[in-house]
Each structure stands twice: as structure tokens, then as C-alpha cells.
Amino acid sequence: MLEEEKVRRLVKKLRAKSQSQAIRIAIDSLLFAEEVMAHVEELRRRGTVRDGSKRPTGG
């Protein structure tokens, strides 16, 4: 069972034409984001990408 109010909010936020479309978009978006992050983590392991939030200390 899905929480009806949350589904309505999702439909509105995504400007979907139906509840089913909104749920499909949300699922696809989450899976895509996870896939992207897996690739980013792999690049970090290889040393190809640095974490921009890590700033040198001292001065």
C-alpha cells in the first residue's frame, strides 16, 4: 500500500500525468542516481576524482 497523500505530492512535484507515471519517474531517478554515485565512487577509488569539499588546513 502506498500513502495516498505522498503519491499526490509526488505527482504534483514531478508534474506527472498520472500516479503511475510519477512512481515510474521516481524509481528511475533513484536508480539513475545510485548508478551515477557508483561510478563517482569508482573514480574516487582510482584517484581520478577528488572530493572538492576537502580543503587544506593550516596556513
N, C-alpha and C positions, 0 to 999 in steps of 0.2 A: 504494500500500500504506500502510496505517495502522499505527502502532505499537500493538500489542495492549495492552500494559500501560498506555499513556497513555489509550487508549479505555476500559479498565476503570476507571481512576481518574476519568475524566470522568463515566462512568455513575454511579459511587458519589457523586461530589461533587454532581451535579445531581439525584440520586435518580430517575434516569430508569428507565423500564420496559424499555428496550432500548438497544442501541448506536446504532441509527439515530435514535432519539428524542434521545439525548444529543448526537449530532452536529448534528441539526437545531437544537436549543436553542442550542448553542454558536455556530453560524453566525448564527442570528437575533440573538443577543445582541451579537455583534461588529458586525454590520451596523447594528443599532439604535444602539449606542454611537458608531459613526462618524457616523451621521446627526445625533445629538444634538450631537456636538462640532462638526460643520459649522455647525449653527445657532448655537451659542455663539460660534464664531469670527466669524460674520456679525454678531452683536450687538456683539461687541467692536469690529469694524471701524466700526460705526455709532456707537460710543461709548455704547451703551445699557447695557453691562455692563462693570464694572471688575474687574480682577484683584485679588481680596482679599488675595493674598499680598504685594502691593507696598505696603510700609509707608513712611511718610515717614521720612526720615533727619534727623539733626541734633536740635537740641532746645533 
